[in-house]
């Protein structure tokens, strides 16, 4: 990956293998325009994405179709110092066809993804799963 400061509190990061780019802006409450993800937004999105990916790996192995699973992500900031205090994620798949044991495995996979394990223990990760009724 490479990063470039574009000025005006905006950055551009490039994934070298694919050439995909991510633009960030500082949020309005921190002198920015808020026209793109903020760096702290990307941390939250990375946690959700990593959790879904690990659940996907398990789901493929267990022959569970996770297609259409969604996540709702809420970031709660703290001040002094300014940091992410809590990330709240709700995963939803109301039509999930999985046994109770498989559901527990999916939840465990999510909670033990590499991003979740890399974040500070001081950052609360409040994660819930709405997989519908059996």
Buried (B, 14 or more C-beta within 10 A) or exposed (E): EEEEEEEEBBBBBBEEEEEEEBEBBBBEEEEBEBEBBBBBBBBBBBBBBBBBBBBBEBBEEEEBEBEEBEBEBEBEBEEEEEEBEBBBBBBBBEEBEBEEEBBEBBBEBBEEBEBBEEBEEEBBBEBEBEBEEE
